[in-house]
Each structure stands twice: as C-alpha cells, then as structure tokens.
Amino acid sequence: MNNRQSAGRGLLQTTVFIYLYGTVLGLFALAWEALFRDGLPELEWWQYLLAPLGIGIVAFALEGATELITRGDNVKSPTWKRSVRLLFLFLFLIVVILGPAFYKIGH
C-alpha cells in the first residue's frame, strides 16, 4: 500500500469518526429540542445529513483549543499563570458560544 492510499484511508476514518461523534451529540440535541422545546427544527434533508459533520468538527475544535490552553497547566505553576489560562479559556468559550447569538440579534 502506498502513502497516498494510506493517507486517504486515514482521512476517511477520521471523517467517519467525527461524523459519528457529531451524530451522537446531534441526537442528544434533537432529543432535547423534541422534549423541552417546540419539537424538531424544520431543516432541509441535506441539513440533517451535514449537521453531524459540522457538530463534530466544532466539538473537536473546541476540545483542541481546550487542550492547547490547559496543556501547560500543572499544580506547580504559579497561580496567576493558571488563572490567566483559565480566564482565556472562559473568554474563548463565551465568544464562541455567545458571539453568533449576539451577531444574529444585532443584524
């Protein structure tokens, strides 16, 4: 097997894993919407097919950002360094979560 086939197989496996992870998270979100809100969202069929991929990509991006921020966090670090890292993580998550909502309200 050459490197191109190996890379293609690895990319496919990664994409399938991210899609399945997004599917699980998306099913939890759909169950929440169906039970506690107005029912299922009215989306096109292709949006239901692509939503798990988007949810999985965002979830892994946030996991990666969290890992980057907290990588150097250990008990022996000074408290101010640990606090700055956690403050940055908190602010990053606020921007990612609330940013689109505020944009939609403003426009």
CORRA-V41077 format. One record per helix or strand. SS is the DSSP state (a for helix, b for strand). FROM is the first residue (numbers start at 1). LEN is the number of residues. If there is no record, write none. Layout:
ss->SS from->FROM len->LEN
ss->SS from->FROM len->LEN
This chain:
ss->a from->3 len->34
ss->a from->45 len->26
ss->a from->79 len->28
